[in-house]
Amino acid sequence: MGGRFKALVTATLIAGVAIVSANGVTCRPAQADDAFPNKVIRVIVGFAAGGGNDIFARVVGQRFGELIGQSVVIENKPGAGGRIASEYVAQQPGDGYTLMVGASGSMSIASAIYPTLGYHPTKSFVPLTMIASFPLIMTVSAEHPAKSVSELVAWAKANPDKANYATSSPAFTIATELLKLKTGMPGQAIPYKSSNESVLSVAAGQTLLTISDGPPAVPMVKGGKVRALAVTGSDRSGELPDVPSMKEAGYPEVNSRLWSGFFAPASTPAPIVAKLEAALRKAMADEGVRAKLKTMAVDPGGGTGAEFRKLIDADIETYKGIVQAAKLKFER
């Protein structure tokens, strides 16, 4: 009788486990993702402290930490346009405790221009949410006679020996080369170390134009040192409401926009990804966070990780097409 009873109990337990497993519910001990997070979360930024991506990380990171219930520490690992940090984070354990703020330059653009890149933005990482996106601003010297994009194009065609442009990153080079492809204007790239130096070179008349990000350009435009001819894309900038968009200027295909967003290593389990994405999106929905981001002349993000992934993959194909059409070569 005792043997039959033991056999019945054993069979019942086995059947119970099978039913529980079939329904996707387990009675297993608590796993690491159940208690997540239970220690400090690091956010790696591939640029120096004080730059745009660093500020993004700190503004969103503070509210993110409050919502997820753990301290969030920002770590800067600058170098190679953000690629050093990307390679580092791609190799970290997928436990949710090491995240990254990645920029379009080191993610989608790098993937499009470097065939031997050591990571891929949507294969080596899980995109969590976009922090912000922003157009670029095309400027010329305040003393230059061109008052519109079309006038500048005509001037450059009439003066090809004086047609050059300042650039400090592949992102700005690609945007300017796209303008050249769509207008037929000439223009030799002149490299600079930062977009601030690029705008200063335009103000001093050392280069004809630059297409750069807003932080260095907007103050120079408002101070009358340079003239903004257009903002890339279809919408005007809230910081420069009198400057037409490229669409309004007659060049709708010159629509380059840069972005920054949060990423986790690709090996991060889905339950942890869900927790991270939910907390980050709540942080991005906070009115205080959005207000701070808007003061930087950017459009706050906050969409789903799936939407962000789709945008990144589309960006890669777009940039590849421009690089091939313009026959561009970039050194790592």
C-alpha positions in Angstrom: 0.0 0.0 0.0 2.8 2.3 0.9 4.5 1.7 -2.5 1.2 2.5 -4.4 0.8 5.7 -2.4 4.3 6.9 -3.2 3.8 6.1 -6.9 0.5 8.0 -7.0 2.1 11.0 -5.3 5.0 10.9 -7.7 2.7 10.7 -10.8 0.6 13.6 -9.5 3.6 15.8 -9.0 5.0 15.0 -12.4 1.6 15.8 -14.0 1.4 19.0 -12.0 4.7 20.2 -13.2 3.7 19.4 -16.8 0.5 21.4 -16.5 2.3 24.3 -14.9 5.0 24.3 -17.6 2.3 24.1 -20.4 0.7 27.2 -19.1 3.9 29.1 -18.9 3.7 29.5 -15.1 6.5 28.1 -13.0 6.9 27.5 -9.3 10.7 28.0 -9.5 12.7 29.9 -6.9 13.0 33.6 -7.5 15.5 34.4 -10.3 17.7 37.4 -10.8 15.2 39.2 -13.0 12.5 38.9 -10.3 14.5 41.1 -7.9 15.8 43.4 -10.6 17.2 45.9 -9.9 19.0 45.4 -6.6 22.1 47.3 -7.2 23.4 50.4 -8.9 22.7 50.8 -12.6 25.6 52.2 -14.8 24.9 54.3 -17.9 27.8 54.5 -20.2 28.2 57.6 -22.3 30.7 57.6 -25.2 31.5 61.3 -25.0 33.1 63.6 -22.5 31.2 65.1 -19.6 29.4 68.3 -20.4 28.5 67.4 -24.0 25.0 66.9 -25.3 24.8 63.1 -24.8 26.2 63.4 -21.3 23.6 66.0 -20.4 20.8 63.8 -21.9 22.0 60.9 -19.8 22.0 62.9 -16.6 18.7 64.6 -17.1 16.8 61.4 -17.9 19.0 59.2 -15.6 18.0 61.1 -12.5 14.3 60.6 -13.0 14.9 57.0 -14.3 16.6 56.1 -11.0 13.8 57.5 -9.0 11.2 55.4 -10.9 13.1 52.2 -11.0 14.2 52.4 -7.4 18.0 52.3 -7.7 20.9 54.7 -8.0 21.9 55.5 -11.6 25.6 56.4 -12.2 26.8 58.0 -15.4 30.2 56.9 -16.6 32.0 58.7 -19.5 34.1 56.6 -21.8 34.9 59.0 -24.7 36.8 58.2 -27.8 36.5 57.3 -31.5 33.2 59.2 -31.8 31.5 57.0 -29.2 32.6 53.7 -30.7 34.8 52.8 -27.8 31.9 52.9 -25.4 29.7 51.0 -27.8 32.2 48.2 -28.1 32.6 48.1 -24.3 28.9 47.9 -23.6 28.3 45.3 -26.3 30.6 43.0 -24.4 29.1 43.5 -20.9 26.8 41.0 -19.2 23.2 41.3 -20.1 22.0 41.7 -16.6 20.4 45.2 -16.9 23.1 46.9 -14.8 25.1 48.3 -17.7 23.2 50.5 -20.1 24.4 53.0 -22.7 23.3 56.3 -24.2 24.2 55.9 -27.8 24.1 58.5 -30.5 23.2 58.1 -34.2 26.8 58.9 -35.1 28.3 55.9 -33.3 25.3 53.6 -34.0 23.4 53.9 -37.3 26.0 56.1 -39.1 29.0 54.1 -38.0 27.2 50.9 -39.0 26.7 52.3 -42.5 30.2 53.6 -43.1 32.5 51.1 -41.3 32.1 47.6 -42.8 34.3 46.0 -40.1 32.6 47.7 -37.1 32.8 45.5 -34.0 29.2 45.8 -33.1 25.8 46.4 -34.7 23.2 48.8 -33.2 20.2 46.5 -33.3 22.0 43.1 -33.2 24.5 43.8 -30.4 22.1 45.9 -28.5 18.4 46.1 -27.5 17.2 49.6 -28.3 15.1 50.7 -25.2 13.8 54.2 -26.1 14.9 57.4 -27.9 15.9 60.3 -25.7 15.8 63.0 -28.3 16.1 63.8 -32.0 17.2 67.0 -33.6 17.7 68.6 -37.0 21.0 70.1 -38.2 21.5 73.8 -39.0 23.1 75.1 -42.2 25.1 78.3 -41.7 27.2 80.7 -43.7 29.1 83.8 -42.7 26.9 86.8 -41.8 28.9 88.7 -44.4 28.2 86.3 -47.2 25.8 87.6 -49.9 23.7 84.4 -50.0 20.4 84.8 -48.2 18.9 81.4 -49.1 20.0 77.8 -49.8 19.3 78.3 -53.5 21.4 81.5 -53.6 24.2 79.7 -51.9 24.0 76.7 -54.3 24.2 79.2 -57.3 27.1 81.0 -55.7 29.0 77.8 -55.1 28.5 76.7 -58.7 29.8 80.0 -59.9 32.8 79.9 -57.5 33.8 76.2 -57.3 37.4 77.1 -56.2 35.9 78.8 -53.1 33.2 76.1 -52.4 34.2 74.2 -49.3 32.5 73.2 -46.1 33.5 72.6 -42.4 32.8 69.3 -40.8 33.7 67.6 -37.6 32.0 64.2 -37.9 30.7 61.7 -40.5 27.2 62.8 -39.5 27.8 66.3 -40.7 29.8 65.2 -43.7 26.9 62.9 -44.9 24.4 65.7 -44.4 26.4 68.1 -46.5 27.2 65.5 -49.2 23.4 64.8 -49.4 22.9 68.5 -50.1 25.5 68.3 -52.8 23.9 65.2 -54.4 20.5 66.9 -54.5 21.6 70.2 -55.8 24.7 69.5 -57.9 26.7 72.1 -55.9 30.5 71.6 -55.5 32.1 71.5 -52.0 35.4 70.3 -50.5 35.3 68.9 -47.0 37.5 70.7 -44.5 37.9 68.7 -41.2 37.6 70.2 -37.7 37.8 68.7 -34.3 34.4 69.9 -33.1 31.2 71.4 -34.5 32.0 74.5 -32.5 35.2 75.0 -34.4 33.3 74.4 -37.6 30.9 77.2 -36.9 33.7 79.5 -35.9 35.5 78.8 -39.2 32.4 79.8 -41.1 32.0 83.0 -39.0 35.7 83.9 -39.8 35.2 83.3 -43.5 37.7 80.4 -43.5 35.0 78.0 -44.9 31.9 78.7 -46.9 29.4 76.7 -44.9 28.7 74.1 -42.3 25.8 71.9 -41.5 26.1 71.2 -37.8 24.1 70.5 -34.6 22.2 73.2 -32.7 24.2 73.9 -29.5 27.2 75.6 -31.2 25.2 77.1 -34.1 22.2 78.7 -32.4 24.1 81.1 -30.1 26.2 82.2 -33.1 23.1 82.8 -35.2 21.4 84.7 -32.5 24.6 86.7 -31.9 24.7 87.7 -35.6 28.1 86.0 -36.2 26.7 83.5 -38.8 23.5 83.4 -40.9 21.3 80.3 -40.8 20.0 79.4 -44.2 17.9 76.3 -43.3 17.2 73.6 -40.8 17.4 70.1 -42.2 14.1 68.3 -42.5 10.5 69.5 -42.9 10.0 71.4 -39.6 11.4 74.6 -38.3 13.4 74.8 -35.1 11.7 76.3 -32.1 15.0 78.0 -31.3 15.2 79.6 -34.7 11.6 80.1 -35.8 12.5 82.5 -38.6 14.8 80.0 -40.4 13.1 77.9 -43.1 13.3 74.1 -43.2 15.0 72.4 -46.1 11.6 71.4 -47.3 10.5 75.0 -47.4 13.7 75.9 -49.1 12.9 73.5 -51.9 15.1 70.5 -50.8 12.8 68.1 -48.9 15.2 65.2 -49.3 17.9 66.9 -47.3 16.3 65.7 -44.1 19.1 64.5 -41.8 18.2 64.3 -38.2 20.4 63.0 -35.4 19.3 61.2 -32.3 20.3 59.8 -29.0 18.8 56.9 -27.0 19.2 54.2 -24.4 20.5 50.8 -25.2 21.1 47.5 -23.3 23.4 44.6 -24.4 21.6 42.1 -26.7 21.8 39.3 -24.1 19.6 41.1 -21.6 16.6 38.9 -20.7 13.2 40.1 -21.9 11.7 40.6 -18.4 14.5 43.0 -17.5 14.3 44.8 -20.9 10.6 45.3 -20.2 11.3 46.8 -16.8 14.0 49.1 -18.1 11.9 50.3 -21.1 8.9 51.0 -18.9 10.9 53.0 -16.4 12.7 54.9 -19.1 9.6 55.8 -21.0 7.9 57.0 -17.8 11.0 59.2 -17.2 10.8 60.5 -20.7 7.1 61.4 -20.2 7.9 63.5 -17.2 7.2 67.2 -18.0 10.2 68.4 -16.1 12.5 66.1 -18.1 10.9 67.1 -21.4 11.2 70.8 -20.5 14.9 70.5 -19.8 15.5 68.6 -23.1 13.6 71.2 -25.1 16.0 74.0 -23.8 18.7 72.1 -25.7 16.9 72.7 -29.0 15.9 69.0 -29.4 12.6 67.1 -29.7 12.1 64.8 -26.8 11.6 61.1 -27.6 10.1 58.4 -25.4 8.6 55.9 -27.9 8.8 52.2 -27.7 11.9 50.1 -28.2 10.4 48.5 -31.2 9.8 51.9 -32.8 13.3 52.9 -32.0 14.7 49.7 -33.6 12.7 50.3 -36.8 14.1 53.9 -37.1 17.7 52.7 -36.6 17.5 50.0 -39.2 15.9 52.4 -41.7 18.6 55.0 -40.9 21.4 52.5 -41.7 20.0 51.8 -45.1 19.6 55.5 -45.9 23.1 56.4 -44.8 24.5 53.5 -46.8 22.8 54.8 -49.9 24.2 58.3 -49.5 27.7 57.0 -48.8 27.7 54.9 -51.9 26.2 57.6 -54.1 28.7 60.2 -52.9 31.6 57.6 -53.0 32.6 58.6 -49.5 35.4 57.0 -47.6 35.9 57.4 -43.8 38.9 56.5 -41.7 38.3 54.9 -38.3 
